[in-house]
Amino acid sequence: MKRILTALVAILGLTLLAGCLRVEGEVTISETDTLSGEVTVAVERAWMIEQGQDPESLVDGIEEDLAAAPDEGVTGQRYDDGEYTGITLTLTRTPLDRVASATGNALTITRDGDEYVVTGDFSELNATEDAAPWSVDLTVTFPNGVTAHDGDLSGSSVTWHLSSDDPALRATGPVPGAGEGLNVPWIPVIGVLVLLSGVAFGWFSWRKRRR
């Protein structure tokens, strides 16, 4: 996995120079603190050639690393639409802590106590004045609903469409089972206690009269 992450960071490192990056992904957080789904990372082919980079060899290197680590829960398929070239990664129960490493900390998905926290900041893609347009379209599905977000919510999924004008994202969602046993139905309990108190008072009054 370390070699795979190094290759992905290399792609992101290239794009940080000019922002010629497109990321599209749909991932699901599991209650086992893992991530599954697909993410396509692609760079503008013409820009890479202008920078003296070989698009094919860069993707070849990632494919070789994936083939060398078949048990890491990550597989890849070459992506090329004629304008952008890169790779589509399929994640299968990938540990959450590897997301930050794979994206150079641009995206992090962590578990903080009883809550999952998703944060992203791609503002470094705007580091230069002549940075080319870039886009990040990402959907994250939480296992137990969403408590806060700054994207588009649909059920337990949050979608963001990031660009140079809106480079950050954040969402949180509860861990399944968190807080169970703490939500006591106080009103019914109080009602039962009052009823029992009334019964007890009546019983003692009856006993007193019997004497």
C-alpha positions as CSV (number, residue, x, y, z in Angstrom):
1,M,0.0,0.0,0.0
2,K,2.9,2.4,0.7
3,R,4.0,2.2,-2.9
4,I,0.5,2.8,-4.2
5,L,0.0,5.8,-1.9
6,T,3.4,7.2,-3.1
7,A,2.2,7.0,-6.7
8,L,-1.1,8.7,-5.9
9,V,0.7,11.5,-4.1
10,A,2.9,11.9,-7.1
11,I,-0.2,12.6,-9.3
12,L,-1.5,15.0,-6.7
13,G,1.9,16.6,-6.5
14,L,2.0,17.3,-10.2
15,T,-1.5,18.8,-10.2
16,L,-0.6,21.1,-7.3
17,L,1.7,22.9,-9.7
18,A,-1.1,24.0,-12.0
19,G,-4.4,22.5,-10.9
20,C,-5.1,20.3,-13.9
21,L,-6.9,17.7,-11.8
22,R,-10.3,16.0,-11.9
23,V,-11.4,13.8,-9.1
24,E,-14.8,11.9,-9.1
25,G,-15.7,9.5,-6.4
26,E,-18.4,7.7,-4.5
27,V,-17.4,6.0,-1.3
28,T,-19.2,4.5,1.7
29,I,-17.9,4.5,5.3
30,S,-18.4,1.2,7.1
31,E,-19.0,0.8,10.8
32,T,-15.8,-1.3,10.8
33,D,-13.9,2.0,10.2
34,T,-13.1,1.2,6.6
35,L,-14.0,2.7,3.3
36,S,-15.4,1.1,0.1
37,G,-16.2,2.6,-3.3
38,E,-14.6,4.0,-6.4
39,V,-12.5,7.1,-7.0
40,T,-11.2,8.3,-10.3
41,V,-8.1,10.5,-10.2
42,A,-7.3,12.0,-13.6
43,V,-4.9,14.7,-15.0
44,E,-5.2,16.7,-18.1
45,R,-3.2,14.8,-20.8
46,A,-2.1,17.9,-22.8
47,W,-0.8,19.7,-19.7
48,M,1.3,16.7,-18.6
49,I,2.9,16.5,-22.0
50,E,3.6,20.3,-21.9
51,Q,5.3,19.7,-18.5
52,G,7.5,17.0,-20.1
53,Q,5.6,14.2,-18.3
54,D,4.6,10.9,-19.9
55,P,0.9,10.2,-18.9
56,E,1.2,6.5,-19.8
57,S,4.2,5.8,-17.7
58,L,2.7,7.5,-14.7
59,V,-0.4,5.3,-14.8
60,D,1.7,2.2,-15.7
61,G,3.6,2.8,-12.4
62,I,0.4,2.8,-10.4
63,E,-0.9,-0.3,-12.1
64,E,2.3,-2.1,-11.3
65,D,2.1,-1.1,-7.6
66,L,-1.5,-2.3,-7.5
67,A,-0.6,-5.6,-9.0
68,A,2.2,-6.1,-6.5
69,A,-0.1,-5.6,-3.6
70,P,-3.2,-7.7,-4.3
71,D,-4.2,-8.0,-0.7
72,E,-4.4,-4.4,0.2
73,G,-8.0,-3.9,-0.8
74,V,-7.3,-1.5,-3.7
75,T,-7.6,-2.4,-7.3
76,G,-7.3,0.0,-10.3
77,Q,-8.4,0.4,-13.9
78,R,-6.9,2.8,-16.4
79,Y,-9.0,5.8,-17.2
80,D,-8.7,7.8,-20.4
81,D,-11.4,9.9,-22.0
82,G,-9.1,11.5,-24.6
83,E,-8.7,14.7,-22.6
84,Y,-7.9,13.4,-19.1
85,T,-5.9,10.4,-18.2
86,G,-5.5,8.6,-14.9
87,I,-6.9,5.7,-12.9
88,T,-10.1,4.6,-11.3
89,L,-9.4,3.0,-7.9
90,T,-11.8,0.5,-6.3
91,L,-11.6,0.5,-2.6
92,T,-12.7,-2.6,-0.6
93,R,-12.7,-2.2,3.1
94,T,-9.7,0.2,3.0
95,P,-8.8,1.5,6.5
96,L,-9.9,5.1,7.0
97,D,-6.5,6.3,8.1
98,R,-5.0,5.6,4.6
99,V,-7.2,8.3,3.0
100,A,-5.1,11.2,4.3
101,S,-1.9,9.6,3.2
102,A,-3.2,8.9,-0.3
103,T,-4.4,12.5,-0.8
104,G,-1.5,14.3,0.8
105,N,-3.9,15.3,3.6
106,A,-6.2,17.1,1.2
107,L,-9.0,14.7,2.3
108,T,-9.3,13.0,5.7
109,I,-11.9,10.6,7.0
110,T,-11.5,9.8,10.6
111,R,-13.4,8.4,13.6
112,D,-13.5,10.8,16.5
113,G,-15.0,9.0,19.5
114,D,-18.7,8.3,18.5
115,E,-18.5,10.3,15.3
116,Y,-17.2,10.0,11.8
117,V,-15.6,13.2,10.5
118,V,-15.0,14.0,6.9
119,T,-12.9,17.1,6.0
120,G,-11.3,18.2,2.8
121,D,-9.3,21.3,1.7
122,F,-8.1,21.5,-1.9
123,S,-7.2,25.1,-1.7
124,E,-3.5,24.3,-2.5
125,L,-4.7,23.7,-6.1
126,N,-5.1,27.4,-6.3
127,A,-1.5,28.1,-5.2
128,T,-0.5,29.8,-8.4
129,E,-2.2,32.7,-10.2
130,D,-2.3,30.9,-13.5
131,A,-3.7,27.7,-12.1
132,A,-5.9,25.8,-14.5
133,P,-9.5,25.0,-13.6
134,W,-9.9,21.9,-11.5
135,S,-12.9,20.0,-10.0
136,V,-13.6,17.5,-7.3
137,D,-17.0,15.7,-7.3
138,L,-17.3,13.5,-4.2
139,T,-20.1,11.6,-2.5
140,V,-19.6,10.1,0.9
141,T,-22.2,7.8,2.5
142,F,-22.3,7.5,6.2
143,P,-23.3,4.3,8.0
144,N,-25.8,5.9,10.5
145,G,-27.0,9.2,9.1
146,V,-25.5,12.7,8.9
147,T,-25.4,15.2,11.8
148,A,-23.8,18.1,10.0
149,H,-22.6,18.9,6.5
150,D,-21.9,21.7,4.0
151,G,-22.8,19.8,0.8
152,D,-25.9,18.4,-0.8
153,L,-27.6,15.8,1.5
154,S,-29.6,12.8,0.2
155,G,-30.5,10.3,2.9
156,S,-27.2,9.3,4.5
157,S,-25.1,10.6,1.6
158,V,-23.4,14.0,1.2
159,T,-22.2,15.2,-2.2
160,W,-19.8,18.0,-2.9
161,H,-18.9,19.8,-6.1
162,L,-15.7,21.6,-5.3
163,S,-13.8,24.0,-7.4
164,S,-11.3,26.9,-7.0
165,D,-14.2,29.1,-5.7
166,D,-15.3,26.5,-3.2
167,P,-12.3,24.2,-2.3
168,A,-13.3,22.8,1.2
169,L,-15.8,20.3,2.6
170,R,-16.9,19.0,5.9
171,A,-19.4,16.5,7.3
172,T,-20.0,14.5,10.4
173,G,-22.1,11.4,11.2
174,P,-22.7,9.2,14.2
175,V,-21.1,5.9,14.6
176,P,-23.7,3.1,14.6
177,G,-24.7,2.1,18.2
178,A,-23.1,5.2,19.7
179,G,-24.9,6.4,22.8
180,E,-27.2,3.3,22.9
181,G,-28.6,2.8,26.4
182,L,-28.3,6.5,27.2
183,N,-31.6,7.6,25.7
184,V,-33.9,6.9,28.6
185,P,-37.6,7.5,28.0
186,W,-37.9,9.8,31.1
187,I,-41.5,10.8,30.7
188,P,-42.9,7.2,30.7
189,V,-40.5,6.3,33.6
190,I,-41.7,9.3,35.7
191,G,-45.3,8.3,35.0
192,V,-44.7,4.8,36.1
193,L,-42.9,6.0,39.3
194,V,-45.8,8.3,40.1
195,L,-48.3,5.5,39.6
196,L,-46.2,3.1,41.8
197,S,-46.0,5.8,44.4
198,G,-49.8,6.2,44.4
199,V,-50.3,2.5,44.6
200,A,-47.9,2.3,47.5
201,F,-49.5,5.2,49.3
202,G,-52.9,3.7,48.9
203,W,-51.7,0.3,50.1
204,F,-50.2,1.8,53.3
205,S,-53.4,3.8,53.9
206,W,-55.5,0.7,53.6
207,R,-53.2,-1.2,55.9
208,K,-53.4,1.7,58.4
209,R,-57.2,1.7,58.4
210,R,-57.3,-2.1,58.8
211,R,-55.4,-1.7,62.0
